[in-house]
């Protein structure tokens, strides 16, 4: 299965989960058919550290922006889009998530830079531990 197809499947699964949550009385503030911004995504999470914010935005990029892998430039762009202060050391925050098994290095570089993607554990952490 190609990366684009896998990314599309993950995106559709996230959309179905969001619809199910709304049907079960979840978050009614997100209108069907409208895209959620990075800022809105962060506001719906219980984030207590820079490292968690990096992980949440990595999740947002994979699930909502359909990126198969992401690099520091992608994360910085997401922080700017959300109007959030950039971490003092983005690589350190990423490496802490890697050490915890929430992110892993992608096989191929992206734009000649090291790239990462979420692990299944990282996805569950954002969906369960960071959910409000």
N, CA, C and O atoms as a GROMACS GRO file, in nm:
protein
  528
    1UNK      N    1   0.085  -0.117   0.000
    1UNK     CA    2   0.000   0.000   0.000
    1UNK      C    3   0.090   0.124   0.000
    1UNK      O    4   0.188   0.130   0.075
    2UNK      N    5   0.059   0.221  -0.082
    2UNK     CA    6   0.143   0.339  -0.092
    2UNK      C    7   0.125   0.429   0.030
    2UNK      O    8   0.024   0.421   0.101
    3UNK      N    9   0.225   0.515   0.053
    3UNK     CA   10   0.219   0.608   0.167
    3UNK      C   11   0.099   0.700   0.158
    3UNK      O   12   0.035   0.729   0.259
    4UNK      N   13   0.067   0.746   0.036
    4UNK     CA   14  -0.046   0.838   0.021
    4UNK      C   15  -0.177   0.769   0.054
    4UNK      O   16  -0.267   0.830   0.112
    5UNK      N   17  -0.188   0.641   0.018
    5UNK     CA   18  -0.310   0.568   0.049
    5UNK      C   19  -0.320   0.544   0.200
    5UNK      O   20  -0.429   0.556   0.257
    6UNK      N   21  -0.208   0.510   0.263
    6UNK     CA   22  -0.208   0.490   0.408
    6UNK      C   23  -0.245   0.620   0.479
    6UNK      O   24  -0.320   0.618   0.576
    7UNK      N   25  -0.190   0.732   0.431
    7UNK     CA   26  -0.222   0.861   0.491
    7UNK      C   27  -0.370   0.894   0.475
    7UNK      O   28  -0.433   0.946   0.566
    8UNK      N   29  -0.425   0.862   0.358
    8UNK     CA   30  -0.567   0.888   0.333
    8UNK      C   31  -0.654   0.802   0.425
    8UNK      O   32  -0.754   0.850   0.478
    9UNK      N   33  -0.616   0.677   0.444
    9UNK     CA   34  -0.691   0.587   0.534
    9UNK      C   35  -0.687   0.641   0.676
    9UNK      O   36  -0.790   0.642   0.744
   10UNK      N   37  -0.568   0.686   0.722
   10UNK     CA   38  -0.558   0.742   0.858
   10UNK      C   39  -0.646   0.866   0.870
   10UNK      O   40  -0.712   0.887   0.972
   11UNK      N   41  -0.646   0.949   0.766
   11UNK     CA   42  -0.728   1.071   0.769
   11UNK      C   43  -0.876   1.034   0.779
   11UNK      O   44  -0.950   1.094   0.857
   12UNK      N   45  -0.919   0.937   0.699
   12UNK     CA   46  -1.060   0.897   0.703
   12UNK      C   47  -1.096   0.835   0.837
   12UNK      O   48  -1.206   0.858   0.887
   13UNK      N   49  -1.006   0.758   0.895
   13UNK     CA   50  -1.032   0.700   1.027
   13UNK      C   51  -1.047   0.809   1.132
   13UNK      O   52  -1.133   0.799   1.220
   14UNK      N   53  -0.966   0.913   1.122
   14UNK     CA   54  -0.976   1.025   1.216
   14UNK      C   55  -1.109   1.098   1.198
   14UNK      O   56  -1.171   1.138   1.296
   15UNK      N   57  -1.151   1.114   1.074
   15UNK     CA   58  -1.278   1.182   1.048
   15UNK      C   59  -1.395   1.100   1.103
   15UNK      O   60  -1.487   1.156   1.163
   16UNK      N   61  -1.392   0.969   1.083
   16UNK     CA   62  -1.498   0.883   1.134
   16UNK      C   63  -1.501   0.890   1.287
   16UNK      O   64  -1.608   0.899   1.347
   17UNK      N   65  -1.383   0.885   1.350
   17UNK     CA   66  -1.376   0.893   1.495
   17UNK      C   67  -1.434   1.026   1.545
   17UNK      O   68  -1.505   1.028   1.645
   18UNK      N   69  -1.404   1.135   1.475
   18UNK     CA   70  -1.458   1.266   1.514
   18UNK      C   71  -1.610   1.268   1.500
   18UNK      O   72  -1.679   1.322   1.587
   19UNK      N   73  -1.661   1.210   1.392
   19UNK     CA   74  -1.807   1.205   1.374
   19UNK      C   75  -1.872   1.120   1.482
   19UNK      O   76  -1.976   1.157   1.536
   20UNK      N   77  -1.812   1.007   1.514
   20UNK     CA   78  -1.866   0.922   1.619
   20UNK      C   79  -1.867   0.994   1.753
   20UNK      O   80  -1.962   0.982   1.830
   21UNK      N   81  -1.761   1.069   1.779
   21UNK     CA   82  -1.754   1.143   1.905
   21UNK      C   83  -1.866   1.247   1.912
   21UNK      O   84  -1.929   1.264   2.017
   22UNK      N   85  -1.891   1.316   1.801
   22UNK     CA   86  -1.999   1.414   1.799
   22UNK      C   87  -2.134   1.349   1.822
   22UNK      O   88  -2.219   1.402   1.893
   23UNK      N   89  -2.155   1.232   1.760
   23UNK     CA   90  -2.282   1.162   1.778
   23UNK      C   91  -2.302   1.115   1.921
   23UNK      O   92  -2.415   1.104   1.967
   24UNK      N   93  -2.193   1.088   1.990
   24UNK     CA   94  -2.199   1.041   2.128
   24UNK      C   95  -2.197   1.157   2.228
   24UNK      O   96  -2.181   1.136   2.348
   25UNK      N   97  -2.214   1.279   2.178
   25UNK     CA   98  -2.217   1.394   2.267
   25UNK      C   99  -2.082   1.454   2.293
   25UNK      O  100  -2.061   1.520   2.395
   26UNK      N  101  -1.988   1.432   2.203
   26UNK     CA  102  -1.853   1.486   2.216
   26UNK      C  103  -1.850   1.634   2.186
   26UNK      O  104  -1.941   1.708   2.224
   27UNK      N  105  -1.747   1.677   2.120
   27UNK     CA  106  -1.725   1.819   2.095
   27UNK      C  107  -1.816   1.872   1.984
   27UNK      O  108  -1.792   1.841   1.867
   28UNK      N  109  -1.919   1.951   2.016
   28UNK     CA  110  -2.010   2.003   1.915
   28UNK      C  111  -1.961   2.131   1.849
   28UNK      O  112  -2.029   2.185   1.762
   29UNK      N  113  -1.845   2.181   1.889
   29UNK     CA  114  -1.801   2.310   1.837
   29UNK      C  115  -1.739   2.303   1.698
   29UNK      O  116  -1.722   2.406   1.633
   30UNK      N  117  -1.706   2.183   1.652
   30UNK     CA  118  -1.644   2.170   1.521
   30UNK      C  119  -1.752   2.137   1.419
   30UNK      O  120  -1.816   2.032   1.428
   31UNK      N  121  -1.773   2.225   1.325
   31UNK     CA  122  -1.877   2.206   1.225
   31UNK      C  123  -1.834   2.100   1.124
   31UNK      O  124  -1.718   2.095   1.083
   32UNK      N  125  -1.928   2.016   1.085
   32UNK     CA  126  -1.900   1.913   0.984
   32UNK      C  127  -1.867   1.982   0.853
   32UNK      O  128  -1.935   2.076   0.812
   33UNK      N  129  -1.763   1.934   0.788
   33UNK     CA  130  -1.724   1.990   0.659
   33UNK      C  131  -1.621   2.100   0.669
   33UNK      O  132  -1.564   2.140   0.568
   34UNK      N  133  -1.596   2.150   0.787
   34UNK     CA  134  -1.495   2.254   0.806
   34UNK      C  135  -1.368   2.193   0.860
   34UNK      O  136  -1.371   2.099   0.938
   35UNK      N  137  -1.257   2.249   0.815
   35UNK     CA  138  -1.128   2.200   0.862
   35UNK      C  139  -1.094   2.262   0.996
   35UNK      O  140  -1.124   2.379   1.021
   36UNK      N  141  -1.033   2.184   1.080
   36UNK     CA  142  -0.990   2.231   1.210
   36UNK      C  143  -0.850   2.290   1.197
   36UNK      O  144  -0.764   2.233   1.130
   37UNK      N  145  -0.827   2.402   1.260
   37UNK     CA  146  -0.695   2.464   1.256
   37UNK      C  147  -0.605   2.400   1.362
   37UNK      O  148  -0.653   2.334   1.454
   38UNK      N  149  -0.476   2.423   1.347
   38UNK     CA  150  -0.380   2.372   1.445
   38UNK      C  151  -0.409   2.430   1.584
   38UNK      O  152  -0.399   2.360   1.684
   39UNK      N  153  -0.445   2.557   1.588
   39UNK     CA  154  -0.476   2.622   1.716
   39UNK      C  155  -0.599   2.558   1.782
   39UNK      O  156  -0.597   2.529   1.902
   40UNK      N  157  -0.705   2.535   1.703
   40UNK     CA  158  -0.824   2.471   1.757
   40UNK      C  159  -0.791   2.332   1.810
   40UNK      O  160  -0.839   2.292   1.916
   41UNK      N  161  -0.708   2.259   1.735
   41UNK     CA  162  -0.669   2.125   1.777
   41UNK      C  163  -0.600   2.130   1.913
   41UNK      O  164  -0.630   2.049   2.001
   42UNK      N  165  -0.507   2.224   1.930
   42UNK     CA  166  -0.435   2.236   2.057
   42UNK      C  167  -0.529   2.276   2.171
   42UNK      O  168  -0.514   2.227   2.283
   43UNK      N  169  -0.624   2.363   2.143
   43UNK     CA  170  -0.715   2.408   2.246
   43UNK      C  171  -0.805   2.295   2.300
   43UNK      O  172  -0.858   2.303   2.410
   44UNK      N  173  -0.820   2.189   2.219
   44UNK     CA  174  -0.902   2.076   2.260
   44UNK      C  175  -0.821   1.967   2.330
   44UNK      O  176  -0.871   1.857   2.350
   45UNK      N  177  -0.698   1.998   2.366
   45UNK     CA  178  -0.609   1.900   2.430
   45UNK      C  179  -0.563   1.951   2.565
   45UNK      O  180  -0.555   2.071   2.589
   46UNK      N  181  -0.532   1.857   2.655
   46UNK     CA  182  -0.473   1.889   2.784
   46UNK      C  183  -0.322   1.875   2.770
   46UNK      O  184  -0.267   1.766   2.787
   47UNK      N  185  -0.257   1.983   2.740
   47UNK     CA  186  -0.113   1.982   2.715
   47UNK      C  187  -0.043   2.053   2.829
   47UNK      O  188  -0.077   2.166   2.863
   48UNK      N  189   0.056   1.985   2.887
   48UNK     CA  190   0.124   2.044   3.002
   48UNK      C  191   0.273   2.067   2.980
   48UNK      O  192   0.343   2.110   3.072
   49UNK      N  193   0.322   2.040   2.860
   49UNK     CA  194   0.465   2.061   2.834
   49UNK      C  195   0.490   2.088   2.687
   49UNK      O  196   0.406   2.060   2.601
   50UNK      N  197   0.608   2.143   2.659
   50UNK     CA  198   0.649   2.166   2.521
   50UNK      C  199   0.657   2.036   2.444
   50UNK      O  200   0.618   2.029   2.327
   51UNK      N  201   0.705   1.932   2.510
   51UNK     CA  202   0.720   1.801   2.446
   51UNK      C  203   0.583   1.747   2.403
   51UNK      O  204   0.570   1.692   2.294
   52UNK      N  205   0.483   1.764   2.488
   52UNK     CA  206   0.348   1.720   2.452
   52UNK      C  207   0.291   1.804   2.339
   52UNK      O  208   0.219   1.752   2.253
   53UNK      N  209   0.323   1.932   2.337
   53UNK     CA  210   0.274   2.019   2.230
   53UNK      C  211   0.335   1.977   2.096
   53UNK      O  212   0.266   1.977   1.994
   54UNK      N  213   0.463   1.942   2.096
   54UNK     CA  214   0.529   1.894   1.974
   54UNK      C  215   0.460   1.766   1.927
   54UNK      O  216   0.432   1.751   1.808
   55UNK      N  217   0.433   1.675   2.018
   55UNK     CA  218   0.366   1.549   1.983
   55UNK      C  219   0.226   1.576   1.928
   55UNK      O  220   0.187   1.517   1.828
   56UNK      N  221   0.152   1.664   1.993
   56UNK     CA  222   0.016   1.695   1.948
   56UNK      C  223   0.018   1.755   1.807
   56UNK      O  224  -0.066   1.721   1.724
   57UNK      N  225   0.112   1.844   1.781
   57UNK     CA  226   0.119   1.903   1.648
   57UNK      C  227   0.168   1.802   1.544
   57UNK      O  228   0.128   1.810   1.428
   58UNK      N  229   0.252   1.709   1.584
   58UNK     CA  230   0.292   1.601   1.492
   58UNK      C  231   0.168   1.519   1.455
   58UNK      O  232   0.150   1.483   1.339
   59UNK      N  233   0.085   1.490   1.554
   59UNK     CA  234  -0.040   1.417   1.531
   59UNK      C  235  -0.129   1.497   1.436
   59UNK      O  236  -0.184   1.441   1.340
   60UNK      N  237  -0.142   1.626   1.462
   60UNK     CA  238  -0.224   1.712   1.377
   60UNK      C  239  -0.175   1.708   1.232
   60UNK      O  240  -0.254   1.696   1.140
   61UNK      N  241  -0.044   1.717   1.214
   61UNK     CA  242   0.012   1.716   1.079
   61UNK      C  243  -0.014   1.583   1.009
   61UNK      O  244  -0.046   1.581   0.890
   62UNK      N  245  -0.002   1.473   1.080
   62UNK     CA  246  -0.027   1.342   1.019
   62UNK      C  247  -0.174   1.320   0.991
   62UNK      O  248  -0.211   1.277   0.882
   63UNK      N  249  -0.258   1.348   1.088
   63UNK     CA  250  -0.400   1.314   1.077
   63UNK      C  251  -0.483   1.417   1.001
   63UNK      O  252  -0.573   1.381   0.926
   64UNK      N  253  -0.453   1.545   1.021
   64UNK     CA  254  -0.536   1.650   0.962
   64UNK      C  255  -0.476   1.709   0.834
   64UNK      O  256  -0.548   1.756   0.747
   65UNK      N  257  -0.345   1.705   0.825
   65UNK     CA  258  -0.278   1.759   0.705
   65UNK      C  259  -0.225   1.647   0.615
   65UNK      O  260  -0.167   1.674   0.510
   66UNK      N  261  -0.245   1.523   0.655
   66UNK     CA  262  -0.209   1.403   0.577
   66UNK      C  263  -0.062   1.396   0.539
   66UNK      O  264  -0.028   1.356   0.428
   67UNK      N  265   0.026   1.436   0.630
   67UNK     CA  266   0.170   1.423   0.605
   67UNK      C  267   0.212   1.282   0.646
   67UNK      O  268   0.184   1.239   0.758
   68UNK      N  269   0.280   1.212   0.557
   68UNK     CA  270   0.326   1.076   0.587
   68UNK      C  271   0.442   1.080   0.687
   68UNK      O  272   0.455   0.991   0.771
   69UNK      N  273   0.524   1.183   0.678
   69UNK     CA  274   0.633   1.204   0.774
   69UNK      C  275   0.650   1.354   0.789
   69UNK      O  276   0.601   1.432   0.708
   70UNK      N  277   0.721   1.394   0.893
   70UNK     CA  278   0.738   1.537   0.918
   70UNK      C  279   0.879   1.564   0.966
   70UNK      O  280   0.944   1.479   1.026
   71UNK      N  281   0.925   1.685   0.937
   71UNK     CA  282   1.058   1.726   0.981
   71UNK      C  283   1.045   1.851   1.068
   71UNK      O  284   0.935   1.899   1.094
   72UNK      N  285   1.159   1.903   1.113
   72UNK     CA  286   1.158   2.020   1.202
   72UNK      C  287   1.088   2.138   1.134
   72UNK      O  288   1.015   2.212   1.200
   73UNK      N  289   1.111   2.155   1.006
   73UNK     CA  290   1.048   2.266   0.934
   73UNK      C  291   0.895   2.254   0.938
   73UNK      O  292   0.826   2.355   0.956
   74UNK      N  293   0.842   2.133   0.922
   74UNK     CA  294   0.697   2.112   0.929
   74UNK      C  295   0.643   2.147   1.068
   74UNK      O  296   0.539   2.212   1.081
   75UNK      N  297   0.715   2.104   1.171
   75UNK     CA  298   0.672   2.133   1.308
   75UNK      C  299   0.677   2.282   1.338
   75UNK      O  300   0.585   2.336   1.398
   76UNK      N  301   0.784   2.348   1.295
   76UNK     CA  302   0.793   2.493   1.316
   76UNK      C  303   0.680   2.565   1.245
   76UNK      O  304   0.622   2.659   1.299
   77UNK      N  305   0.648   2.522   1.126
   77UNK     CA  306   0.537   2.582   1.051
   77UNK      C  307   0.404   2.562   1.125
   77UNK      O  308   0.321   2.652   1.128
   78UNK      N  309   0.385   2.443   1.183
   78UNK     CA  310   0.263   2.416   1.259
   78UNK      C  311   0.255   2.506   1.383
   78UNK      O  312   0.148   2.558   1.415
   79UNK      N  313   0.368   2.524   1.452
   79UNK     CA  314   0.370   2.614   1.568
   79UNK      C  315   0.334   2.756   1.527
   79UNK      O  316   0.257   2.823   1.595
   80UNK      N  317   0.389   2.800   1.416
   80UNK     CA  318   0.358   2.936   1.368
   80UNK      C  319   0.212   2.948   1.329
   80UNK      O  320   0.146   3.048   1.359
   81UNK      N  321   0.161   2.847   1.262
   81UNK     CA  322   0.021   2.846   1.220
   81UNK      C  323  -0.072   2.854   1.342
   81UNK      O  324  -0.175   2.921   1.338
   82UNK      N  325  -0.034   2.786   1.448
   82UNK     CA  326  -0.114   2.787   1.572
   82UNK      C  327  -0.085   2.909   1.657
   82UNK      O  328  -0.146   2.928   1.763
   83UNK      N  329   0.008   2.992   1.612
   83UNK     CA  330   0.050   3.111   1.687
   83UNK      C  331   0.099   3.076   1.827
   83UNK      O  332   0.066   3.141   1.926
   84UNK      N  333   0.178   2.970   1.829
   84UNK     CA  334   0.239   2.922   1.953
   84UNK      C  335   0.388   2.954   1.950
   84UNK      O  336   0.450   2.956   1.844
   85UNK      N  337   0.442   2.978   2.067
   85UNK     CA  338   0.585   3.004   2.080
   85UNK      C  339   0.662   2.878   2.042
   85UNK      O  340   0.630   2.768   2.088
   86UNK      N  341   0.764   2.895   1.958
   86UNK     CA  342   0.847   2.782   1.919
   86UNK      C  343   0.926   2.730   2.038
   86UNK      O  344   0.972   2.808   2.121
   87UNK      N  345   0.941   2.598   2.048
   87UNK     CA  346   1.026   2.544   2.155
   87UNK      C  347   1.168   2.596   2.140
   87UNK      O  348   1.213   2.621   2.028
   88UNK      N  349   1.238   2.612   2.251
   88UNK     CA  350   1.376   2.660   2.245
   88UNK      C  351   1.464   2.563   2.169
   88UNK      O  352   1.557   2.605   2.100
   89UNK      N  353   1.436   2.433   2.181
   89UNK     CA  354   1.514   2.332   2.112
   89UNK      C  355   1.418   2.226   2.058
   89UNK      O  356   1.384   2.130   2.126
   90UNK      N  357   1.375   2.246   1.934
   90UNK     CA  358   1.277   2.156   1.872
   90UNK      C  359   1.330   2.013   1.864
   90UNK      O  360   1.258   1.918   1.894
   91UNK      N  361   1.457   1.998   1.825
   91UNK     CA  362   1.514   1.864   1.814
   91UNK      C  363   1.513   1.791   1.948
   91UNK      O  364   1.487   1.670   1.952
   92UNK      N  365   1.539   1.862   2.056
   92UNK     CA  366   1.536   1.801   2.189
   92UNK      C  367   1.395   1.752   2.222
   92UNK      O  368   1.378   1.641   2.272
   93UNK      N  369   1.294   1.834   2.193
   93UNK     CA  370   1.155   1.795   2.219
   93UNK      C  371   1.117   1.673   2.136
   93UNK      O  372   1.050   1.582   2.185
   94UNK      N  373   1.160   1.670   2.011
   94UNK     CA  374   1.133   1.554   1.925
   94UNK      C  375   1.203   1.431   1.981
   94UNK      O  376   1.144   1.324   1.991
   95UNK      N  377   1.330   1.446   2.017
   95UNK     CA  378   1.408   1.333   2.069
   95UNK      C  379   1.350   1.277   2.198
   95UNK      O  380   1.357   1.157   2.222
   96UNK      N  381   1.292   1.364   2.282
   96UNK     CA  382   1.226   1.315   2.404
   96UNK      C  383   1.105   1.229   2.369
   96UNK      O  384   1.079   1.128   2.434
   97UNK      N  385   1.031   1.268   2.265
   97UNK     CA  386   0.918   1.188   2.220
   97UNK      C  387   0.964   1.057   2.157
   97UNK      O  388   0.899   0.954   2.172
   98UNK      N  389   1.076   1.061   2.089
   98UNK     CA  390   1.134   0.938   2.031
   98UNK      C  391   1.174   0.844   2.145
   98UNK      O  392   1.146   0.725   2.140
   99UNK      N  393   1.241   0.898   2.247
   99UNK     CA  394   1.287   0.817   2.360
   99UNK      C  395   1.169   0.751   2.433
   99UNK      O  396   1.183   0.641   2.487
  100UNK      N  397   1.055   0.818   2.436
  100UNK     CA  398   0.936   0.763   2.502
  100UNK      C  399   0.858   0.669   2.410
  100UNK      O  400   0.759   0.609   2.453
  101UNK      N  401   0.902   0.655   2.285
  101UNK     CA  402   0.835   0.564   2.191
  101UNK      C  403   0.710   0.622   2.129
  101UNK      O  404   0.626   0.548   2.080
  102UNK      N  405   0.697   0.755   2.132
  102UNK     CA  406   0.578   0.820   2.077
  102UNK      C  407   0.598   0.866   1.933
  102UNK      O  408   0.503   0.877   1.856
  103UNK      N  409   0.722   0.893   1.898
  103UNK     CA  410   0.761   0.924   1.760
  103UNK      C  411   0.872   0.830   1.720
  103UNK      O  412   0.944   0.778   1.807
  104UNK      N  413   0.888   0.807   1.592
  104UNK     CA  414   1.001   0.728   1.544
  104UNK      C  415   1.054   0.789   1.416
  104UNK      O  416   0.982   0.855   1.341
  105UNK      N  417   1.183   0.765   1.391
  105UNK     CA  418   1.246   0.821   1.273
  105UNK      C  419   1.191   0.752   1.149
  105UNK      O  420   1.175   0.630   1.146
  106UNK      N  421   1.163   0.832   1.047
  106UNK     CA  422   1.116   0.778   0.920
  106UNK      C  423   1.234   0.716   0.845
  106UNK      O  424   1.348   0.756   0.865
  107UNK      N  425   1.206   0.621   0.761
  107UNK     CA  426   1.312   0.554   0.686
  107UNK      C  427   1.384   0.649   0.591
  107UNK      O  428   1.506   0.641   0.574
  108UNK      N  429   1.308   0.739   0.531
  108UNK     CA  430   1.366   0.831   0.433
  108UNK      C  431   1.362   0.973   0.487
  108UNK      O  432   1.275   1.010   0.565
  109UNK      N  433   1.460   1.051   0.443
  109UNK     CA  434   1.464   1.192   0.482
  109UNK      C  435   1.356   1.267   0.404
  109UNK      O  436   1.309   1.222   0.300
  110UNK      N  437   1.318   1.381   0.457
  110UNK     CA  438   1.220   1.467   0.391
  110UNK      C  439   1.287   1.600   0.365
  110UNK      O  440   1.332   1.666   0.458
  111UNK      N  441   1.294   1.641   0.240
  111UNK     CA  442   1.362   1.764   0.202
  111UNK      C  443   1.506   1.764   0.253
  111UNK      O  444   1.556   1.867   0.300
  112UNK      N  445   1.572   1.650   0.243
  112UNK     CA  446   1.712   1.632   0.287
  112UNK      C  447   1.732   1.650   0.437
  112UNK      O  448   1.844   1.673   0.482
  113UNK      N  449   1.625   1.641   0.514
  113UNK     CA  450   1.633   1.656   0.659
  113UNK      C  451   1.576   1.531   0.726
  113UNK      O  452   1.494   1.460   0.668
  114UNK      N  453   1.622   1.505   0.846
  114UNK     CA  454   1.570   1.392   0.924
  114UNK      C  455   1.420   1.409   0.941
  114UNK      O  456   1.372   1.520   0.965
  115UNK      N  457   1.347   1.299   0.930
  115UNK     CA  458   1.201   1.305   0.940
  115UNK      C  459   1.153   1.199   1.040
  115UNK      O  460   1.223   1.102   1.068
  116UNK      N  461   1.033   1.220   1.091
  116UNK     CA  462   0.973   1.131   1.190
  116UNK      C  463   0.827   1.108   1.156
  116UNK      O  464   0.769   1.177   1.073
  117UNK      N  465   0.769   1.010   1.222
  117UNK     CA  466   0.625   0.991   1.218
  117UNK      C  467   0.581   0.931   1.351
  117UNK      O  468   0.662   0.877   1.426
  118UNK      N  469   0.453   0.940   1.377
  118UNK     CA  470   0.398   0.889   1.503
  118UNK      C  471   0.404   0.738   1.507
  118UNK      O  472   0.392   0.671   1.405
  119UNK      N  473   0.422   0.686   1.626
  119UNK     CA  474   0.406   0.542   1.648
  119UNK      C  475   0.259   0.520   1.687
  119UNK      O  476   0.186   0.615   1.715
  120UNK      N  477   0.218   0.395   1.689
  120UNK     CA  478   0.081   0.363   1.734
  120UNK      C  479   0.062   0.409   1.879
  120UNK      O  480  -0.045   0.455   1.916
  121UNK      N  481   0.167   0.395   1.959
  121UNK     CA  482   0.162   0.440   2.099
  121UNK      C  483   0.145   0.591   2.105
  121UNK      O  484   0.070   0.642   2.189
  122UNK      N  485   0.214   0.663   2.018
  122UNK     CA  486   0.202   0.809   2.011
  122UNK      C  487   0.062   0.852   1.974
  122UNK      O  488   0.008   0.947   2.030
  123UNK      N  489   0.003   0.782   1.877
  123UNK     CA  490  -0.134   0.814   1.837
  123UNK      C  491  -0.230   0.794   1.954
  123UNK      O  492  -0.313   0.880   1.982
  124UNK      N  493  -0.217   0.680   2.022
  124UNK     CA  494  -0.306   0.653   2.136
  124UNK      C  495  -0.285   0.755   2.248
  124UNK      O  496  -0.381   0.797   2.312
  125UNK      N  497  -0.160   0.794   2.271
  125UNK     CA  498  -0.132   0.892   2.376
  125UNK      C  499  -0.206   1.023   2.348
  125UNK      O  500  -0.269   1.079   2.438
  126UNK      N  501  -0.198   1.072   2.226
  126UNK     CA  502  -0.266   1.197   2.192
  126UNK      C  503  -0.417   1.179   2.203
  126UNK      O  504  -0.487   1.265   2.258
  127UNK      N  505  -0.468   1.069   2.151
  127UNK     CA  506  -0.612   1.046   2.149
  127UNK      C  507  -0.671   1.021   2.288
  127UNK      O  508  -0.785   1.059   2.315
  128UNK      N  509  -0.595   0.958   2.375
  128UNK     CA  510  -0.647   0.922   2.507
  128UNK      C  511  -0.595   1.009   2.620
  128UNK      O  512  -0.675   1.060   2.699
  129UNK      N  513  -0.466   1.028   2.629
  129UNK     CA  514  -0.406   1.101   2.741
  129UNK      C  515  -0.418   1.253   2.726
  129UNK      O  516  -0.431   1.324   2.825
  130UNK      N  517  -0.415   1.301   2.604
  130UNK     CA  518  -0.422   1.446   2.585
  130UNK      C  519  -0.563   1.495   2.554
  130UNK      O  520  -0.585   1.615   2.541
  131UNK      N  521  -0.657   1.404   2.541
  131UNK     CA  522  -0.796   1.444   2.513
  131UNK      C  523  -0.856   1.510   2.636
  131UNK      O  524  -0.822   1.476   2.750
  132UNK      N  525  -0.944   1.604   2.612
  132UNK     CA  526  -1.010   1.672   2.724
  132UNK      C  527  -1.124   1.592   2.776
  132UNK      O  528  -1.190   1.634   2.871
   0.00000   0.00000   0.00000
